[in-house]
């Protein structure tokens, strides 16, 4: 089975711009979660989608949004980028109940200048 | 909200030796899952081991084993016969049986010395 894929792998944007990141889960996985990873804060949960519905949301401003499509692929959007948004954005998929294991993608490295 | 604490930002171990990484968590729930993930320098996060809170027996996966102390809310990872490929950042994670969110610790960077 193919693993979780994320595109693009690297991205450089300037302040004020917006960005869209994409995640394709493992085939058959219906839950997709997004995390922001920074050296100082570790992994912070952004949100989780299941069957096109957002089930959980972390403590991030409204500039961070996401969606999930009927094929379980998910996108994450960040508007009005700030320097502090520079991070590795990780996507993880799982089968959801009763399987609680998450499988991670390689991440998208976003640099905001 | 649940919190996961990894008090060792960095650890090192001699090749072929044993090392233990610590993790504590705070929760009022009785049923939950605990995980250790490994993130090598290539950045792909990999599941190392999983423990169900209702199971008293500690989980084991080859050279990796855990010491799960439910009353103490402690979940340490023991790596035996350490190999160079074990060098990575290790994250402890918690997930409740009712929620869908994972809570991660801040990670422990493990160096393996040849």
Interface residues (C-beta under 8 A of the other chain):
Chain A: X31 X33 X35 X41 X42 X43 X45 X48 X50 X55 X56 X58 X88 X90 X92 X96 X100 X101 X102 X103 X104 X105 X106 X107
Chain B: X33 X35 X37 X42 X43 X44 X45 X46 X47 X50 X91 X95 X99 X100 X101 X102 X103 X104 X105 X106 X107
